[in-house]
Amino acid sequence: MQKKEDYIGSISEYIKRNLKKGYTKESLKWALVKQGHSRLEVDKAMAKVDSELANMAPILKTKPEITLEVIEPQGAIVKKKSLWAKLRGK
């Protein structure tokens, strides 16, 4: 049984390396199947990679707060249009 887990581990390491290079999971899956690996073992390796990457992802504790601040230039005359003037396009 140890040999089987090492085999799936080596496939999962291959998948992680190539994901970092920019390949998609789907393309890696079918490339491994075409190279002679069984679909079941490739699926197990994909599941292992997914769980390992999920454990490495940072957990956001708070939502970022977005603020808006309007800064007008000093000494400039700012002429504001009324709502009706904006609607008429003047």
mmCIF file as gemmi writes it, N, C-alpha and C atoms, coordinates in Angstrom:
data_model
loop_
_atom_site.group_PDB
_atom_site.id
_atom_site.type_symbol
_atom_site.label_atom_id
_atom_site.label_alt_id
_atom_site.label_comp_id
_atom_site.label_asym_id
_atom_site.label_entity_id
_atom_site.label_seq_id
_atom_site.pdbx_PDB_ins_code
_atom_site.Cartn_x
_atom_site.Cartn_y
_atom_site.Cartn_z
_atom_site.occupancy
_atom_site.B_iso_or_equiv
_atom_site.pdbx_formal_charge
_atom_site.auth_seq_id
_atom_site.auth_asym_id
_atom_site.pdbx_PDB_model_num
ATOM 1 N N . MET Axp A 1 ? 0.819 -1.198 0 1 0 ? 1 A 1
ATOM 2 C CA . MET Axp A 1 ? 0 0 0 1 0 ? 1 A 1
ATOM 3 C C . MET Axp A 1 ? 0.867 1.268 0 1 0 ? 1 A 1
ATOM 4 N N . GLN Axp A 2 ? 2.039 1.181 0.6 1 0 ? 2 A 1
ATOM 5 C CA . GLN Axp A 2 ? 2.932 2.331 0.659 1 0 ? 2 A 1
ATOM 6 C C . GLN Axp A 2 ? 3.359 2.758 -0.739 1 0 ? 2 A 1
ATOM 7 N N . LYS Axp A 3 ? 3.603 1.793 -1.601 1 0 ? 3 A 1
ATOM 8 C CA . LYS Axp A 3 ? 4.038 2.099 -2.959 1 0 ? 3 A 1
ATOM 9 C C . LYS Axp A 3 ? 2.964 2.88 -3.715 1 0 ? 3 A 1
ATOM 10 N N . LYS Axp A 4 ? 1.692 2.522 -3.504 1 0 ? 4 A 1
ATOM 11 C CA . LYS Axp A 4 ? 0.581 3.192 -4.174 1 0 ? 4 A 1
ATOM 12 C C . LYS Axp A 4 ? 0.503 4.655 -3.742 1 0 ? 4 A 1
ATOM 13 N N . GLU Axp A 5 ? 0.686 4.926 -2.441 1 0 ? 5 A 1
ATOM 14 C CA . GLU Axp A 5 ? 0.612 6.309 -1.955 1 0 ? 5 A 1
ATOM 15 C C . GLU Axp A 5 ? 1.787 7.136 -2.461 1 0 ? 5 A 1
ATOM 16 N N . ASP Axp A 6 ? 2.963 6.506 -2.57 1 0 ? 6 A 1
ATOM 17 C CA . ASP Axp A 6 ? 4.105 7.222 -3.141 1 0 ? 6 A 1
ATOM 18 C C . ASP Axp A 6 ? 3.849 7.556 -4.604 1 0 ? 6 A 1
ATOM 19 N N . TYR Axp A 7 ? 3.211 6.636 -5.299 1 0 ? 7 A 1
ATOM 20 C CA . TYR Axp A 7 ? 2.887 6.843 -6.711 1 0 ? 7 A 1
ATOM 21 C C . TYR Axp A 7 ? 1.923 8.009 -6.88 1 0 ? 7 A 1
ATOM 22 N N . ILE Axp A 8 ? 0.87 8.032 -6.064 1 0 ? 8 A 1
ATOM 23 C CA . ILE Axp A 8 ? -0.096 9.14 -6.124 1 0 ? 8 A 1
ATOM 24 C C . ILE Axp A 8 ? 0.564 10.438 -5.674 1 0 ? 8 A 1
ATOM 25 N N . GLY Axp A 9 ? 1.466 10.339 -4.705 1 0 ? 9 A 1
ATOM 26 C CA . GLY Axp A 9 ? 2.201 11.524 -4.254 1 0 ? 9 A 1
ATOM 27 C C . GLY Axp A 9 ? 3.076 12.104 -5.349 1 0 ? 9 A 1
ATOM 28 N N . SER Axp A 10 ? 3.708 11.231 -6.13 1 0 ? 10 A 1
ATOM 29 C CA . SER Axp A 10 ? 4.557 11.738 -7.215 1 0 ? 10 A 1
ATOM 30 C C . SER Axp A 10 ? 3.71 12.372 -8.316 1 0 ? 10 A 1
ATOM 31 N N . ILE Axp A 11 ? 2.543 11.798 -8.574 1 0 ? 11 A 1
ATOM 32 C CA . ILE Axp A 11 ? 1.64 12.398 -9.565 1 0 ? 11 A 1
ATOM 33 C C . ILE Axp A 11 ? 1.156 13.758 -9.06 1 0 ? 11 A 1
ATOM 34 N N . SER Axp A 12 ? 0.83 13.848 -7.767 1 0 ? 12 A 1
ATOM 35 C CA . SER Axp A 12 ? 0.335 15.123 -7.233 1 0 ? 12 A 1
ATOM 36 C C . SER Axp A 12 ? 1.427 16.188 -7.259 1 0 ? 12 A 1
ATOM 37 N N . GLU Axp A 13 ? 2.682 15.817 -7.012 1 0 ? 13 A 1
ATOM 38 C CA . GLU Axp A 13 ? 3.785 16.778 -7.107 1 0 ? 13 A 1
ATOM 39 C C . GLU Axp A 13 ? 3.957 17.27 -8.545 1 0 ? 13 A 1
ATOM 40 N N . TYR Axp A 14 ? 3.815 16.353 -9.5 1 0 ? 14 A 1
ATOM 41 C CA . TYR Axp A 14 ? 3.873 16.719 -10.916 1 0 ? 14 A 1
ATOM 42 C C . TYR Axp A 14 ? 2.767 17.728 -11.245 1 0 ? 14 A 1
ATOM 43 N N . ILE Axp A 15 ? 1.574 17.472 -10.723 1 0 ? 15 A 1
ATOM 44 C CA . ILE Axp A 15 ? 0.439 18.362 -10.987 1 0 ? 15 A 1
ATOM 45 C C . ILE Axp A 15 ? 0.703 19.745 -10.394 1 0 ? 15 A 1
ATOM 46 N N . LYS Axp A 16 ? 1.186 19.791 -9.144 1 0 ? 16 A 1
ATOM 47 C CA . LYS Axp A 16 ? 1.452 21.085 -8.496 1 0 ? 16 A 1
ATOM 48 C C . LYS Axp A 16 ? 2.518 21.887 -9.24 1 0 ? 16 A 1
ATOM 49 N N . ARG Axp A 17 ? 3.584 21.2 -9.668 1 0 ? 17 A 1
ATOM 50 C CA . ARG Axp A 17 ? 4.641 21.901 -10.416 1 0 ? 17 A 1
ATOM 51 C C . ARG Axp A 17 ? 4.096 22.522 -11.689 1 0 ? 17 A 1
ATOM 52 N N . ASN Axp A 18 ? 3.263 21.768 -12.402 1 0 ? 18 A 1
ATOM 53 C CA . ASN Axp A 18 ? 2.75 22.265 -13.677 1 0 ? 18 A 1
ATOM 54 C C . ASN Axp A 18 ? 1.619 23.269 -13.508 1 0 ? 18 A 1
ATOM 55 N N . LEU Axp A 19 ? 0.902 23.216 -12.397 1 0 ? 19 A 1
ATOM 56 C CA . LEU Axp A 19 ? -0.09 24.266 -12.123 1 0 ? 19 A 1
ATOM 57 C C . LEU Axp A 19 ? 0.618 25.601 -11.913 1 0 ? 19 A 1
ATOM 58 N N . LYS Axp A 20 ? 1.77 25.577 -11.248 1 0 ? 20 A 1
ATOM 59 C CA . LYS Axp A 20 ? 2.546 26.802 -11.047 1 0 ? 20 A 1
ATOM 60 C C . LYS Axp A 20 ? 3.051 27.374 -12.368 1 0 ? 20 A 1
ATOM 61 N N . LYS Axp A 21 ? 3.263 26.485 -13.349 1 0 ? 21 A 1
ATOM 62 C CA . LYS Axp A 21 ? 3.712 26.931 -14.668 1 0 ? 21 A 1
ATOM 63 C C . LYS Axp A 21 ? 2.577 27.518 -15.49 1 0 ? 21 A 1
ATOM 64 N N . GLY Axp A 22 ? 1.313 27.291 -15.061 1 0 ? 22 A 1
ATOM 65 C CA . GLY Axp A 22 ? 0.185 27.896 -15.764 1 0 ? 22 A 1
ATOM 66 C C . GLY Axp A 22 ? -0.712 26.924 -16.496 1 0 ? 22 A 1
ATOM 67 N N . TYR Axp A 23 ? -0.432 25.628 -16.406 1 0 ? 23 A 1
ATOM 68 C CA . TYR Axp A 23 ? -1.298 24.649 -17.056 1 0 ? 23 A 1
ATOM 69 C C . TYR Axp A 23 ? -2.603 24.497 -16.284 1 0 ? 23 A 1
ATOM 70 N N . THR Axp A 24 ? -3.681 24.141 -16.969 1 0 ? 24 A 1
ATOM 71 C CA . THR Axp A 24 ? -4.962 23.927 -16.3 1 0 ? 24 A 1
ATOM 72 C C . THR Axp A 24 ? -5.035 22.511 -15.755 1 0 ? 24 A 1
ATOM 73 N N . LYS Axp A 25 ? -5.901 22.328 -14.769 1 0 ? 25 A 1
ATOM 74 C CA . LYS Axp A 25 ? -6.084 21.004 -14.176 1 0 ? 25 A 1
ATOM 75 C C . LYS Axp A 25 ? -6.578 20.004 -15.215 1 0 ? 25 A 1
ATOM 76 N N . GLU Axp A 26 ? -7.493 20.452 -16.03 1 0 ? 26 A 1
ATOM 77 C CA . GLU Axp A 26 ? -8.074 19.562 -17.033 1 0 ? 26 A 1
ATOM 78 C C . GLU Axp A 26 ? -7.028 19.093 -18.034 1 0 ? 26 A 1
ATOM 79 N N . SER Axp A 27 ? -6.171 20.001 -18.496 1 0 ? 27 A 1
ATOM 80 C CA . SER Axp A 27 ? -5.145 19.609 -19.467 1 0 ? 27 A 1
ATOM 81 C C . SER Axp A 27 ? -4.13 18.658 -18.832 1 0 ? 27 A 1
ATOM 82 N N . LEU Axp A 28 ? -3.794 18.89 -17.558 1 0 ? 28 A 1
ATOM 83 C CA . LEU Axp A 28 ? -2.866 17.994 -16.876 1 0 ? 28 A 1
ATOM 84 C C . LEU Axp A 28 ? -3.483 16.614 -16.664 1 0 ? 28 A 1
ATOM 85 N N . LYS Axp A 29 ? -4.765 16.602 -16.342 1 0 ? 29 A 1
ATOM 86 C CA . LYS Axp A 29 ? -5.453 15.328 -16.119 1 0 ? 29 A 1
ATOM 87 C C . LYS Axp A 29 ? -5.399 14.468 -17.373 1 0 ? 29 A 1
ATOM 88 N N . TRP Axp A 30 ? -5.757 15.043 -18.505 1 0 ? 30 A 1
ATOM 89 C CA . TRP Axp A 30 ? -5.791 14.262 -19.737 1 0 ? 30 A 1
ATOM 90 C C . TRP Axp A 30 ? -4.399 13.946 -20.253 1 0 ? 30 A 1
ATOM 91 N N . ALA Axp A 31 ? -3.435 14.783 -19.972 1 0 ? 31 A 1
ATOM 92 C CA . ALA Axp A 31 ? -2.055 14.471 -20.356 1 0 ? 31 A 1
ATOM 93 C C . ALA Axp A 31 ? -1.551 13.258 -19.58 1 0 ? 31 A 1
ATOM 94 N N . LEU Axp A 32 ? -1.881 13.202 -18.288 1 0 ? 32 A 1
ATOM 95 C CA . LEU Axp A 32 ? -1.46 12.059 -17.482 1 0 ? 32 A 1
ATOM 96 C C . LEU Axp A 32 ? -2.155 10.776 -17.921 1 0 ? 32 A 1
ATOM 97 N N . VAL Axp A 33 ? -3.448 10.876 -18.264 1 0 ? 33 A 1
ATOM 98 C CA . VAL Axp A 33 ? -4.176 9.693 -18.737 1 0 ? 33 A 1
ATOM 99 C C . VAL Axp A 33 ? -3.582 9.202 -20.053 1 0 ? 33 A 1
ATOM 100 N N . LYS Axp A 34 ? -3.238 10.129 -20.939 1 0 ? 34 A 1
ATOM 101 C CA . LYS Axp A 34 ? -2.648 9.743 -22.225 1 0 ? 34 A 1
ATOM 102 C C . LYS Axp A 34 ? -1.254 9.134 -22.049 1 0 ? 34 A 1
ATOM 103 N N . GLN Axp A 35 ? -0.571 9.499 -20.955 1 0 ? 35 A 1
ATOM 104 C CA . GLN Axp A 35 ? 0.754 8.94 -20.693 1 0 ? 35 A 1
ATOM 105 C C . GLN Axp A 35 ? 0.67 7.542 -20.081 1 0 ? 35 A 1
ATOM 106 N N . GLY Axp A 36 ? -0.545 7.073 -19.782 1 0 ? 36 A 1
ATOM 107 C CA . GLY Axp A 36 ? -0.698 5.711 -19.291 1 0 ? 36 A 1
ATOM 108 C C . GLY Axp A 36 ? -1.121 5.585 -17.845 1 0 ? 36 A 1
ATOM 109 N N . HIS Axp A 37 ? -1.312 6.69 -17.15 1 0 ? 37 A 1
ATOM 110 C CA . HIS Axp A 37 ? -1.773 6.627 -15.762 1 0 ? 37 A 1
ATOM 111 C C . HIS Axp A 37 ? -3.276 6.372 -15.764 1 0 ? 37 A 1
ATOM 112 N N . SER Axp A 38 ? -3.754 5.644 -14.748 1 0 ? 38 A 1
ATOM 113 C CA . SER Axp A 38 ? -5.19 5.353 -14.714 1 0 ? 38 A 1
ATOM 114 C C . SER Axp A 38 ? -5.966 6.589 -14.286 1 0 ? 38 A 1
ATOM 115 N N . ARG Axp A 39 ? -7.195 6.692 -14.75 1 0 ? 39 A 1
ATOM 116 C CA . ARG Axp A 39 ? -8.032 7.852 -14.42 1 0 ? 39 A 1
ATOM 117 C C . ARG Axp A 39 ? -8.296 7.936 -12.925 1 0 ? 39 A 1
ATOM 118 N N . LEU Axp A 40 ? -8.486 6.787 -12.295 1 0 ? 40 A 1
ATOM 119 C CA . LEU Axp A 40 ? -8.771 6.762 -10.868 1 0 ? 40 A 1
ATOM 120 C C . LEU Axp A 40 ? -7.6 7.321 -10.065 1 0 ? 40 A 1
ATOM 121 N N . GLU Axp A 41 ? -6.387 6.921 -10.411 1 0 ? 41 A 1
ATOM 122 C CA . GLU Axp A 41 ? -5.215 7.424 -9.699 1 0 ? 41 A 1
ATOM 123 C C . GLU Axp A 41 ? -5 8.909 -9.957 1 0 ? 41 A 1
ATOM 124 N N . VAL Axp A 42 ? -5.252 9.345 -11.17 1 0 ? 42 A 1
ATOM 125 C CA . VAL Axp A 42 ? -5.109 10.77 -11.5 1 0 ? 42 A 1
ATOM 126 C C . VAL Axp A 42 ? -6.145 11.58 -10.724 1 0 ? 42 A 1
ATOM 127 N N . ASP Axp A 43 ? -7.38 11.063 -10.618 1 0 ? 43 A 1
ATOM 128 C CA . ASP Axp A 43 ? -8.419 11.76 -9.857 1 0 ? 43 A 1
ATOM 129 C C . ASP Axp A 43 ? -8.056 11.841 -8.378 1 0 ? 43 A 1
ATOM 130 N N . LYS Axp A 44 ? -7.474 10.754 -7.835 1 0 ? 44 A 1
ATOM 131 C CA . LYS Axp A 44 ? -7.044 10.778 -6.434 1 0 ? 44 A 1
ATOM 132 C C . LYS Axp A 44 ? -5.942 11.804 -6.226 1 0 ? 44 A 1
ATOM 133 N N . ALA Axp A 45 ? -5.011 11.875 -7.17 1 0 ? 45 A 1
ATOM 134 C CA . ALA Axp A 45 ? -3.922 12.851 -7.076 1 0 ? 45 A 1
ATOM 135 C C . ALA Axp A 45 ? -4.465 14.278 -7.176 1 0 ? 45 A 1
ATOM 136 N N . MET Axp A 46 ? -5.455 14.492 -8.05 1 0 ? 46 A 1
ATOM 137 C CA . MET Axp A 46 ? -6.082 15.819 -8.179 1 0 ? 46 A 1
ATOM 138 C C . MET Axp A 46 ? -6.766 16.213 -6.871 1 0 ? 46 A 1
ATOM 139 N N . ALA Axp A 47 ? -7.465 15.261 -6.255 1 0 ? 47 A 1
ATOM 140 C CA . ALA Axp A 47 ? -8.135 15.548 -4.986 1 0 ? 47 A 1
ATOM 141 C C . ALA Axp A 47 ? -7.114 15.88 -3.901 1 0 ? 47 A 1
ATOM 142 N N . LYS Axp A 48 ? -5.989 15.172 -3.911 1 0 ? 48 A 1
ATOM 143 C CA . LYS Axp A 48 ? -4.932 15.447 -2.936 1 0 ? 48 A 1
ATOM 144 C C . LYS Axp A 48 ? -4.349 16.844 -3.141 1 0 ? 48 A 1
ATOM 145 N N . VAL Axp A 49 ? -4.114 17.21 -4.395 1 0 ? 49 A 1
ATOM 146 C CA . VAL Axp A 49 ? -3.585 18.547 -4.71 1 0 ? 49 A 1
ATOM 147 C C . VAL Axp A 49 ? -4.573 19.619 -4.279 1 0 ? 49 A 1
ATOM 148 N N . ASP Axp A 50 ? -5.87 19.406 -4.557 1 0 ? 50 A 1
ATOM 149 C CA . ASP Axp A 50 ? -6.891 20.384 -4.171 1 0 ? 50 A 1
ATOM 150 C C . ASP Axp A 50 ? -6.901 20.598 -2.664 1 0 ? 50 A 1
ATOM 151 N N . SER Axp A 51 ? -6.826 19.508 -1.89 1 0 ? 51 A 1
ATOM 152 C CA . SER Axp A 51 ? -6.864 19.652 -0.438 1 0 ? 51 A 1
ATOM 153 C C . SER Axp A 51 ? -5.594 20.318 0.082 1 0 ? 51 A 1
ATOM 154 N N . GLU Axp A 52 ? -4.433 19.997 -0.505 1 0 ? 52 A 1
ATOM 155 C CA . GLU Axp A 52 ? -3.187 20.63 -0.069 1 0 ? 52 A 1
ATOM 156 C C . GLU Axp A 52 ? -3.176 22.121 -0.392 1 0 ? 52 A 1
ATOM 157 N N . LEU Axp A 53 ? -3.646 22.485 -1.577 1 0 ? 53 A 1
ATOM 158 C CA . LEU Axp A 53 ? -3.678 23.902 -1.946 1 0 ? 53 A 1
ATOM 159 C C . LEU Axp A 53 ? -4.705 24.666 -1.121 1 0 ? 53 A 1
ATOM 160 N N . ALA Axp A 54 ? -5.813 24.014 -0.758 1 0 ? 54 A 1
ATOM 161 C CA . ALA Axp A 54 ? -6.817 24.673 0.071 1 0 ? 54 A 1
ATOM 162 C C . ALA Axp A 54 ? -6.272 24.929 1.475 1 0 ? 54 A 1
ATOM 163 N N . ASN Axp A 55 ? -5.448 24.025 1.978 1 0 ? 55 A 1
ATOM 164 C CA . ASN Axp A 55 ? -4.857 24.219 3.306 1 0 ? 55 A 1
ATOM 165 C C . ASN Axp A 55 ? -3.815 25.324 3.303 1 0 ? 55 A 1
ATOM 166 N N . MET Axp A 56 ? -3.174 25.564 2.163 1 0 ? 56 A 1
ATOM 167 C CA . MET Axp A 56 ? -2.149 26.599 2.07 1 0 ? 56 A 1
ATOM 168 C C . MET Axp A 56 ? -2.736 27.995 1.85 1 0 ? 56 A 1
ATOM 169 N N . ALA Axp A 57 ? -3.995 28.081 1.442 1 0 ? 57 A 1
ATOM 170 C CA . ALA Axp A 57 ? -4.606 29.376 1.139 1 0 ? 57 A 1
ATOM 171 C C . ALA Axp A 57 ? -4.81 30.167 2.431 1 0 ? 57 A 1
ATOM 172 N N . PRO Axp A 58 ? -4.553 31.475 2.404 1 0 ? 58 A 1
ATOM 173 C CA . PRO Axp A 58 ? -4.749 32.287 3.605 1 0 ? 58 A 1
ATOM 174 C C . PRO Axp A 58 ? -6.233 32.442 3.916 1 0 ? 58 A 1
ATOM 175 N N . ILE Axp A 59 ? -6.537 32.524 5.201 1 0 ? 59 A 1
ATOM 176 C CA . ILE Axp A 59 ? -7.907 32.712 5.65 1 0 ? 59 A 1
ATOM 177 C C . ILE Axp A 59 ? -8.113 34.19 5.949 1 0 ? 59 A 1
ATOM 178 N N . LEU Axp A 60 ? -9.087 34.792 5.287 1 0 ? 60 A 1
ATOM 179 C CA . LEU Axp A 60 ? -9.384 36.206 5.518 1 0 ? 60 A 1
ATOM 180 C C . LEU Axp A 60 ? -10.287 36.32 6.732 1 0 ? 60 A 1
ATOM 181 N N . LYS Axp A 61 ? -9.825 37.05 7.737 1 0 ? 61 A 1
ATOM 182 C CA . LYS Axp A 61 ? -10.601 37.184 8.957 1 0 ? 61 A 1
ATOM 183 C C . LYS Axp A 61 ? -11.581 38.351 8.887 1 0 ? 61 A 1
ATOM 184 N N . THR Axp A 62 ? -11.212 39.394 8.18 1 0 ? 62 A 1
ATOM 185 C CA . THR Axp A 62 ? -12.097 40.541 8.057 1 0 ? 62 A 1
ATOM 186 C C . THR Axp A 62 ? -12.183 40.941 6.595 1 0 ? 62 A 1
ATOM 187 N N . LYS Axp A 63 ? -13.268 41.578 6.283 1 0 ? 63 A 1
ATOM 188 C CA . LYS Axp A 63 ? -13.433 42.09 4.927 1 0 ? 63 A 1
ATOM 189 C C . LYS Axp A 63 ? -12.682 43.413 4.815 1 0 ? 63 A 1
ATOM 190 N N . PRO Axp A 64 ? -12.071 43.681 3.683 1 0 ? 64 A 1
ATOM 191 C CA . PRO Axp A 64 ? -11.399 44.968 3.528 1 0 ? 64 A 1
ATOM 192 C C . PRO Axp A 64 ? -12.426 46.098 3.481 1 0 ? 64 A 1
ATOM 193 N N . GLU Axp A 65 ? -12.072 47.217 4.066 1 0 ? 65 A 1
ATOM 194 C CA . GLU Axp A 65 ? -12.974 48.365 4.099 1 0 ? 65 A 1
ATOM 195 C C . GLU Axp A 65 ? -12.568 49.344 3.005 1 0 ? 65 A 1
ATOM 196 N N . ILE Axp A 66 ? -13.523 49.675 2.168 1 0 ? 66 A 1
ATOM 197 C CA . ILE Axp A 66 ? -13.264 50.591 1.067 1 0 ? 66 A 1
ATOM 198 C C . ILE Axp A 66 ? -13.834 51.953 1.431 1 0 ? 66 A 1
ATOM 199 N N . THR Axp A 67 ? -13.009 52.972 1.348 1 0 ? 67 A 1
ATOM 200 C CA . THR Axp A 67 ? -13.461 54.32 1.654 1 0 ? 67 A 1
ATOM 201 C C . THR Axp A 67 ? -13.277 55.205 0.425 1 0 ? 67 A 1
ATOM 202 N N . LEU Axp A 68 ? -14.081 56.23 0.345 1 0 ? 68 A 1
ATOM 203 C CA . LEU Axp A 68 ? -14.026 57.166 -0.77 1 0 ? 68 A 1
ATOM 204 C C . LEU Axp A 68 ? -13.832 58.556 -0.207 1 0 ? 68 A 1
ATOM 205 N N . GLU Axp A 69 ? -12.83 59.236 -0.71 1 0 ? 69 A 1
ATOM 206 C CA . GLU Axp A 69 ? -12.552 60.591 -0.259 1 0 ? 69 A 1
ATOM 207 C C . GLU Axp A 69 ? -12.372 61.471 -1.485 1 0 ? 69 A 1
ATOM 208 N N . VAL Axp A 70 ? -13.151 62.54 -1.555 1 0 ? 70 A 1
ATOM 209 C CA . VAL Axp A 70 ? -13.058 63.478 -2.671 1 0 ? 70 A 1
ATOM 210 C C . VAL Axp A 70 ? -12.17 64.631 -2.238 1 0 ? 70 A 1
ATOM 211 N N . ILE Axp A 71 ? -11.128 64.854 -2.992 1 0 ? 71 A 1
ATOM 212 C CA . ILE Axp A 71 ? -10.19 65.928 -2.677 1 0 ? 71 A 1
ATOM 213 C C . ILE Axp A 71 ? -10.29 66.964 -3.787 1 0 ? 71 A 1
ATOM 214 N N . GLU Axp A 72 ? -10.678 68.185 -3.38 1 0 ? 72 A 1
ATOM 215 C CA . GLU Axp A 72 ? -10.785 69.279 -4.35 1 0 ? 72 A 1
ATOM 216 C C . GLU Axp A 72 ? -9.534 70.135 -4.25 1 0 ? 72 A 1
ATOM 217 N N . PRO Axp A 73 ? -9.067 70.65 -5.378 1 0 ? 73 A 1
ATOM 218 C CA . PRO Axp A 73 ? -7.855 71.47 -5.359 1 0 ? 73 A 1
ATOM 219 C C . PRO Axp A 73 ? -8.078 72.759 -4.557 1 0 ? 73 A 1
ATOM 220 N N . GLN Axp A 74 ? -7.022 73.203 -3.868 1 0 ? 74 A 1
ATOM 221 C CA . GLN Axp A 74 ? -7.122 74.418 -3.054 1 0 ? 74 A 1
ATOM 222 C C . GLN Axp A 74 ? -7.108 75.646 -3.945 1 0 ? 74 A 1
ATOM 223 N N . GLY Axp A 75 ? -7.966 76.587 -3.651 1 0 ? 75 A 1
ATOM 224 C CA . GLY Axp A 75 ? -7.999 77.848 -4.369 1 0 ? 75 A 1
ATOM 225 C C . GLY Axp A 75 ? -8.696 77.771 -5.714 1 0 ? 75 A 1
ATOM 226 N N . ALA Axp A 76 ? -9.176 76.629 -6.096 1 0 ? 76 A 1
ATOM 227 C CA . ALA Axp A 76 ? -9.852 76.5 -7.377 1 0 ? 76 A 1
ATOM 228 C C . ALA Axp A 76 ? -11.336 76.765 -7.19 1 0 ? 76 A 1
ATOM 229 N N . ILE Axp A 77 ? -11.925 77.345 -8.204 1 0 ? 77 A 1
ATOM 230 C CA . ILE Axp A 77 ? -13.36 77.606 -8.171 1 0 ? 77 A 1
ATOM 231 C C . ILE Axp A 77 ? -14.051 76.42 -8.829 1 0 ? 77 A 1
ATOM 232 N N . VAL Axp A 78 ? -14.855 75.761 -8.059 1 0 ? 78 A 1
ATOM 233 C CA . VAL Axp A 78 ? -15.544 74.578 -8.558 1 0 ? 78 A 1
ATOM 234 C C . VAL Axp A 78 ? -16.995 74.952 -8.779 1 0 ? 78 A 1
ATOM 235 N N . LYS Axp A 79 ? -17.417 74.905 -10.028 1 0 ? 79 A 1
ATOM 236 C CA . LYS Axp A 79 ? -18.792 75.24 -10.354 1 0 ? 79 A 1
ATOM 237 C C . LYS Axp A 79 ? -19.561 73.939 -10.502 1 0 ? 79 A 1
ATOM 238 N N . LYS Axp A 80 ? -20.538 73.773 -9.631 1 0 ? 80 A 1
ATOM 239 C CA . LYS Axp A 80 ? -21.321 72.551 -9.655 1 0 ? 80 A 1
ATOM 240 C C . LYS Axp A 80 ? -22.6 72.788 -10.42 1 0 ? 80 A 1
ATOM 241 N N . LYS Axp A 81 ? -22.992 71.785 -11.229 1 0 ? 81 A 1
ATOM 242 C CA . LYS Axp A 81 ? -24.225 71.875 -11.989 1 0 ? 81 A 1
ATOM 243 C C . LYS Axp A 81 ? -25.373 71.318 -11.167 1 0 ? 81 A 1
ATOM 244 N N . SER Axp A 82 ? -26.545 71.864 -11.437 1 0 ? 82 A 1
ATOM 245 C CA . SER Axp A 82 ? -27.703 71.323 -10.773 1 0 ? 82 A 1
ATOM 246 C C . SER Axp A 82 ? -28.098 70.007 -11.462 1 0 ? 82 A 1
ATOM 247 N N . LEU Axp A 83 ? -28.943 69.259 -10.821 1 0 ? 83 A 1
ATOM 248 C CA . LEU Axp A 83 ? -29.375 67.975 -11.369 1 0 ? 83 A 1
ATOM 249 C C . LEU Axp A 83 ? -30.06 68.176 -12.708 1 0 ? 83 A 1
ATOM 250 N N . TRP Axp A 84 ? -30.897 69.199 -12.832 1 0 ? 84 A 1
ATOM 251 C CA . TRP Axp A 84 ? -31.62 69.427 -14.086 1 0 ? 84 A 1
ATOM 252 C C . TRP Axp A 84 ? -30.676 69.822 -15.207 1 0 ? 84 A 1
ATOM 253 N N . ALA Axp A 85 ? -29.642 70.595 -14.874 1 0 ? 85 A 1
ATOM 254 C CA . ALA Axp A 85 ? -28.668 70.98 -15.896 1 0 ? 85 A 1
ATOM 255 C C . ALA Axp A 85 ? -27.88 69.762 -16.382 1 0 ? 85 A 1
ATOM 256 N N . LYS Axp A 86 ? -27.564 68.845 -15.46 1 0 ? 86 A 1
ATOM 257 C CA . LYS Axp A 86 ? -26.867 67.625 -15.848 1 0 ? 86 A 1
ATOM 258 C C . LYS Axp A 86 ? -27.743 66.753 -16.748 1 0 ? 86 A 1
ATOM 259 N N . LEU Axp A 87 ? -29.023 66.672 -16.436 1 0 ? 87 A 1
ATOM 260 C CA . LEU Axp A 87 ? -29.93 65.847 -17.228 1 0 ? 87 A 1
ATOM 261 C C . LEU Axp A 87 ? -30.155 66.421 -18.623 1 0 ? 87 A 1
ATOM 262 N N . ARG Axp A 88 ? -30.196 67.74 -18.719 1 0 ? 88 A 1
ATOM 263 C CA . ARG Axp A 88 ? -30.4 68.374 -20.025 1 0 ? 88 A 1
ATOM 264 C C . ARG Axp A 88 ? -29.106 68.419 -20.83 1 0 ? 88 A 1
ATOM 265 N N . GLY Axp A 89 ? -27.968 68.201 -20.182 1 0 ? 89 A 1
ATOM 266 C CA . GLY Axp A 89 ? -26.691 68.195 -20.887 1 0 ? 89 A 1
ATOM 267 C C . GLY Axp A 89 ? -26.063 69.561 -21.033 1 0 ? 89 A 1
ATOM 268 N N . LYS Axp A 90 ? -26.429 70.491 -20.217 1 0 ? 90 A 1
ATOM 269 C CA . LYS Axp A 90 ? -25.852 71.848 -20.275 1 0 ? 90 A 1
ATOM 270 C C . LYS Axp A 90 ? -24.73 72.006 -19.304 1 0 ? 90 A 1
